[in-house]
Amino acid sequence: MPTTELRDVDPHAAVESLRAALTEVGIVFPSLSADFASPDLKLVELGRVRADVAERLAEVPRRWGHHE
């Protein structure tokens, strides 16, 4: 997998972008939010998801990896 350059991305914008993309495919992360405890690190809190959602998410890299 190619390395990517670390970019200065607003964590709130990243959360909304991820939420929108996940919503399009019917996946919900109930606890998805920007991490307010470490603003300098610009972390995104993914939180907890149901086991069936975790299984669906696991399929994404598996399918993506087959296209290389």
Buried (B, 14 or more C-beta within 10 A) or exposed (E): EEEEEEEEEEBEEBBEEBBEEBEEEEBEBEEBBBBEEEEEEBBBBBEEBEEEBEEBBEEEEEEEEEEE
